[in-house]
Amino acid sequence: MSNILILGGTGAMGEHLVHLLGQDSDNHIYVTSRTVHKNQANVSYHVGNAHDDVFLFPLLKMQPWDVIVDFMAYSTVDFYNRVGVLLESTKQYMFLSSSRVYASQESPIREDSMRLLDVSHDSIYLKTDEYALAKARQEDILRKSGKNNWTIIRPYITYSESRLQLGVLEKEAWLYRALKGRTIVFSRDVLETMSPGVLLHSSVVMKHIHKHFILQLLRATHGVKFSTYIWM
């Protein structure tokens, strides 16, 4: 039996992972969400904001967790303040980063390709906690944590039945306007950039993670803790 806690598990990617994990009756899955969902045979939903320590910390102490999968988007400060308790609360912590951490390059992206955080000389940009920078900084926090029971996952741009981005704009910011023939405001970079073949359906990404997830669970169950990266 594996006890799995999924933080923010009802979004575009999380809902597919919950479905895959729920197919194995040996998995006991606990999912945080800000909205009410119907419990299933081996899936229990806990309503609350996982950014709130008052809500989260009792969940972390509820029982020993074999795996925690974290879909939450943190500020770097917030992540730094809670990463210790997350790592201490589980055998294996899976952190959802993003391939947006990588800098632009002509050659295919590799796991060791340079990140924006490492190569940007834009002092104004580097002072921000923009998504790509925040995720890269949070990866660094994990690497410097002194622990090795974590996995960093860097999926590329995903879409689903409920999510479709235009550049960095969510569908709520552009799809209705497009359907109504109205003007959409976005950056020139989006206009001039063509990214063929980078949109992945979230169910495909989660199937890859689920496949690796089984291996992680087996190793965690046997007390083997290690760090690794996966990117799609």
C-alpha positions in Angstrom: 0.0 0.0 0.0 1.3 3.4 -1.0 0.1 6.7 0.6 0.4 9.5 -1.9 -0.3 13.2 -1.3 -0.9 15.4 -4.3 -0.8 19.1 -3.7 -2.9 21.1 -6.2 -4.0 17.9 -7.9 -7.1 19.0 -9.7 -5.5 21.2 -12.4 -4.8 20.5 -16.0 -2.0 18.0 -15.2 -2.9 16.8 -11.8 -6.4 15.5 -12.6 -4.8 13.1 -15.1 -2.2 11.8 -12.7 -4.9 11.3 -10.0 -6.9 9.2 -12.5 -3.9 7.0 -13.4 -2.9 6.5 -9.8 -6.5 5.7 -8.8 -6.5 2.7 -11.1 -4.3 0.9 -8.7 -6.3 -0.1 -5.6 -3.1 -0.4 -3.6 -2.6 3.4 -3.9 -4.3 5.6 -1.3 -4.4 9.1 -2.8 -5.0 12.3 -1.0 -5.5 15.4 -3.1 -5.7 19.1 -2.1 -8.0 21.4 -4.0 -9.7 24.8 -3.4 -12.9 23.4 -4.7 -15.1 20.5 -3.7 -14.7 17.2 -5.5 -16.4 13.8 -4.9 -14.3 11.2 -3.2 -13.6 8.0 -5.0 -12.8 4.5 -3.8 -9.1 5.2 -3.1 -9.0 9.0 -3.7 -9.8 11.5 -1.0 -10.1 15.2 -1.7 -9.2 17.8 1.0 -10.6 21.2 0.4 -8.3 24.1 1.2 -5.4 26.2 0.0 -2.2 24.3 0.1 -0.3 27.7 0.2 -1.8 28.0 3.7 0.5 26.4 6.3 -2.5 26.1 8.7 -4.2 23.9 6.2 -1.1 22.1 4.8 0.9 21.2 7.9 -1.7 19.0 9.6 -2.0 17.1 6.3 1.8 16.5 6.2 1.6 15.1 9.7 -1.5 13.0 9.1 0.6 9.9 8.3 4.0 9.0 6.7 3.8 9.8 3.0 5.5 7.5 0.5 5.4 10.2 -2.2 4.3 13.9 -2.3 3.6 15.3 -5.8 3.7 19.1 -5.8 1.8 21.0 -8.5 1.8 24.3 -6.6 3.2 27.5 -7.9 5.3 29.2 -5.2 7.2 32.4 -4.8 10.9 31.6 -4.1 10.6 32.9 -0.5 7.5 30.7 0.2 9.2 27.6 -1.3 12.4 28.2 0.7 10.4 28.5 3.9 8.5 25.2 3.4 10.8 22.9 1.5 12.4 21.5 4.6 9.1 20.2 6.0 8.0 18.9 2.6 11.2 16.8 2.3 11.0 15.6 5.9 7.4 14.5 5.4 7.9 12.0 2.6 10.1 9.3 1.2 10.1 10.9 -2.2 9.1 14.5 -3.1 8.2 15.2 -6.8 8.6 18.9 -7.7 6.9 20.2 -10.9 9.2 22.7 -12.5 9.0 23.7 -16.1 11.0 23.6 -19.3 10.5 27.4 -19.4 13.6 27.5 -17.1 15.8 27.0 -20.2 17.3 29.8 -22.1 16.8 30.1 -25.9 19.1 28.1 -28.0 19.3 26.7 -31.6 20.2 23.1 -30.6 17.8 20.7 -29.0 17.3 21.2 -25.3 19.1 18.8 -23.0 18.8 18.3 -19.3 22.1 20.2 -18.8 21.2 23.1 -21.2 21.7 26.5 -19.8 18.8 28.1 -17.9 17.7 31.7 -18.1 18.7 32.2 -14.5 22.3 31.2 -15.4 22.8 33.3 -18.6 20.6 36.3 -18.5 22.3 39.7 -18.0 19.1 41.6 -17.7 19.5 43.1 -14.2 15.9 44.3 -14.2 14.5 40.9 -15.1 16.8 39.1 -12.7 15.4 41.2 -9.8 11.9 39.7 -10.4 10.5 36.4 -9.4 9.1 35.7 -12.9 7.9 32.1 -13.4 11.0 30.8 -15.2 13.3 32.4 -12.7 11.3 31.2 -9.7 11.2 27.6 -10.9 15.0 27.7 -11.5 15.7 29.2 -8.1 13.5 26.6 -6.4 15.4 23.8 -8.2 18.6 25.3 -6.8 17.0 25.3 -3.3 16.3 21.6 -3.6 19.8 20.8 -4.8 21.2 22.7 -1.8 18.8 21.2 0.7 21.2 18.5 1.9 18.5 15.9 1.0 18.3 13.7 -2.0 14.8 12.4 -1.8 13.5 14.7 -4.5 12.7 14.5 -8.2 12.5 17.6 -10.5 10.1 17.3 -13.4 10.3 19.8 -16.3 7.3 19.3 -18.6 7.0 21.5 -21.6 3.9 23.6 -22.5 0.8 21.5 -21.9 -2.8 21.8 -22.8 -5.9 19.9 -21.7 -9.7 20.0 -21.9 -9.6 22.9 -19.5 -6.4 24.7 -20.4 -5.0 26.2 -23.6 -2.2 28.9 -23.6 -1.2 31.5 -26.1 2.4 32.2 -25.2 2.0 32.8 -21.5 -1.6 33.9 -21.7 -4.2 31.5 -20.2 -7.3 30.8 -22.4 -9.4 33.1 -20.1 -7.3 36.0 -21.3 -7.5 35.4 -25.1 -9.9 32.6 -26.3 -13.2 34.5 -25.8 -11.8 37.5 -27.5 -10.5 35.4 -30.4 -13.9 33.8 -30.9 -15.6 37.2 -30.9 -13.1 38.7 -33.4 -11.7 41.1 -30.8 -8.1 42.4 -30.4 -5.7 40.3 -28.3 -2.8 42.1 -26.8 0.4 40.1 -26.4 4.2 40.7 -26.7 6.0 40.9 -30.0 8.1 37.9 -28.9 5.0 35.7 -29.1 4.1 37.2 -32.5 7.5 36.4 -34.0 8.1 33.0 -32.3 7.0 29.8 -33.9 7.3 26.7 -31.7 6.3 23.7 -33.7 5.5 20.5 -31.8 6.0 21.8 -28.3 2.3 21.6 -27.1 1.7 18.4 -25.2 -1.6 17.1 -23.9 -1.3 16.9 -20.2 -2.6 13.3 -20.2 0.5 12.3 -22.3 2.9 14.1 -19.8 1.2 12.4 -16.9 1.5 8.9 -18.5 5.2 9.4 -18.7 5.4 10.6 -15.1 3.2 7.7 -14.0 5.5 5.2 -15.7 8.4 6.7 -13.8 6.3 7.1 -10.7 6.1 3.4 -10.2 9.8 3.0 -10.1 10.1 5.9 -7.6 7.5 4.3 -5.4 9.3 1.0 -5.4 12.6 2.5 -4.5 11.1 4.8 -1.9 9.4 1.8 -0.3 12.7 0.1 0.0 14.3 3.1 1.6 16.4 4.2 -1.4 16.4 8.0 -1.6 17.8 9.8 -4.7 17.5 12.9 -6.8 16.8 12.9 -10.5 15.4 15.1 -13.3 12.8 14.3 -15.9 11.8 16.6 -18.7 9.5 16.1 -21.6 
